Amino acid sequence: MGKLTNFKRSLWVFHASGGSCNACDIEIIASLTPRYDVERFGIKLVGSPRHADVLLVTGAIPRDFADKLRRIYEQMPDPKAVVVVGNCGTTGGVFYDSYNIAGPIDEIIPVDVYVPGCPPRPEAIIDGVVKAWLKIEKLEKELEGKKE
């Protein structure tokens, strides 16, 4: 894994749950509790996608939520990254090929990091967010290169 060097501020994360059983959501919340305490690393959960650097998405996405997920993604400022948490968001899981599922999340919005598991452990979720952090650093370097 690379070294975090360029991103010189806290990483703000927005969580969108699209029809999950809440197991992945509970594991995300577990990463915020004192046992893992991701805020000590500067990773903070925010209430608006307009302030977020990373979008955490859980669950198989129903057709009526797909447009809302696209709008959430478009509201985020660049550079941004998307992390899919759990098997349902990655492949559809047990809901694969269901009539009301819009498909895996990568068919709706671009995905940068997949965190497999049903549900994945908080350590895996934190690892996925750090991988997204590295991607954002790389994108930010590219943006700085274009300005010069």
C-alpha positions in Angstrom: 0.0 0.0 0.0 1.2 3.5 -0.8 2.0 6.2 1.6 -0.4 9.1 2.3 1.5 12.2 1.4 -0.3 14.8 -0.7 -3.8 15.0 0.8 -3.3 17.5 3.6 -6.7 17.6 5.2 -9.2 15.3 6.8 -11.1 12.8 4.5 -14.8 13.4 4.6 -17.1 10.5 3.9 -20.8 10.4 2.9 -22.7 7.2 3.4 -25.6 6.2 1.1 -27.6 3.1 1.9 -29.6 1.7 -1.0 -31.9 -1.1 0.2 -29.4 -3.0 2.3 -30.2 -5.3 5.2 -28.3 -2.8 7.4 -25.5 -5.3 8.3 -23.0 -3.3 6.2 -24.3 -0.1 7.7 -23.8 -1.4 11.2 -20.2 -2.3 10.4 -19.6 1.2 9.0 -20.9 2.6 12.3 -18.7 0.1 14.2 -15.7 1.7 12.5 -16.6 5.0 14.0 -17.0 3.7 17.6 -14.1 3.9 20.1 -12.8 0.4 19.3 -11.7 1.5 15.7 -12.2 5.3 16.0 -11.4 6.4 12.4 -11.8 10.0 13.3 -8.3 9.9 14.9 -7.0 9.3 11.4 -9.0 12.3 10.1 -11.8 10.2 8.5 -15.1 11.8 9.3 -18.7 10.9 8.4 -20.5 14.0 7.0 -24.2 14.6 6.4 -24.0 16.1 2.9 -22.5 14.8 -0.3 -21.5 18.4 -1.1 -18.9 18.3 1.6 -17.7 14.7 1.0 -14.5 13.3 -0.7 -15.6 9.7 -0.6 -19.0 8.1 -1.1 -19.6 4.8 0.8 -22.5 2.9 -0.8 -24.2 -0.2 0.6 -26.9 -2.6 -0.6 -28.4 -3.7 -3.8 -29.8 -0.6 -5.5 -33.5 -0.6 -6.3 -34.6 1.0 -9.6 -36.3 3.9 -7.9 -33.1 4.7 -5.9 -30.7 4.6 -8.9 -31.5 8.2 -10.0 -31.1 9.4 -6.4 -27.7 7.7 -6.2 -26.6 9.4 -9.5 -27.6 12.8 -8.1 -25.7 12.1 -4.8 -22.6 11.3 -6.9 -22.9 14.4 -9.1 -23.3 16.7 -6.0 -19.8 15.6 -4.7 -16.9 18.0 -5.6 -13.9 16.7 -7.6 -11.7 14.8 -6.9 -13.9 12.1 -5.4 -14.0 8.4 -4.9 -16.7 5.7 -4.5 -16.3 2.7 -2.2 -18.9 -0.1 -2.4 -19.3 -2.0 0.8 -20.6 -5.5 0.8 -21.6 -8.2 -1.6 -25.0 -6.8 -2.5 -23.5 -3.6 -3.9 -20.7 -5.4 -5.6 -22.6 -8.1 -7.4 -26.2 -7.9 -6.3 -25.7 -10.6 -3.8 -28.8 -12.6 -3.0 -30.8 -10.1 -5.0 -28.9 -10.7 -8.2 -31.2 -10.7 -11.2 -34.2 -9.5 -9.2 -36.8 -7.6 -11.2 -36.6 -4.4 -9.1 -32.8 -4.1 -8.8 -31.0 -1.6 -11.0 -27.9 -3.8 -11.1 -24.5 -3.7 -9.3 -23.5 -0.2 -8.3 -20.8 0.0 -11.0 -23.6 0.0 -13.6 -25.0 3.2 -12.1 -22.0 5.2 -11.0 -18.2 4.7 -11.4 -16.7 2.7 -8.5 -13.1 3.0 -7.3 -12.9 0.4 -4.5 -14.8 -2.7 -3.7 -15.0 -4.1 -0.1 -16.4 -7.6 -0.4 -18.1 -9.4 2.5 -21.5 -10.1 4.0 -21.0 -8.0 6.0 -17.3 -6.9 5.7 -15.5 -6.3 8.9 -14.7 -2.7 10.0 -11.0 -3.4 9.3 -11.8 -4.1 5.6 -14.0 -1.0 5.4 -11.2 1.2 6.8 -8.8 -0.4 4.3 -11.2 0.4 1.5 -11.4 4.0 2.5 -7.6 4.3 2.7 -7.4 2.9 -0.8 -9.9 5.6 -1.9 -7.8 8.2 -0.1 -4.8 7.1 -2.2 -6.8 7.5 -5.4 -7.9 11.0 -4.4 -4.3 11.9 -3.7 -3.4 10.7 -7.2 -6.2 12.7 -8.8 -5.3 15.8 -6.8 -1.7 15.6 -8.0 -3.0 15.3 -11.6 -5.2 18.4 -11.1 -2.2 20.4 -9.7 -0.1 19.3 -12.7 -2.8 20.7 -15.1 -2.8 24.0 -13.3 0.9 24.6 -13.7 
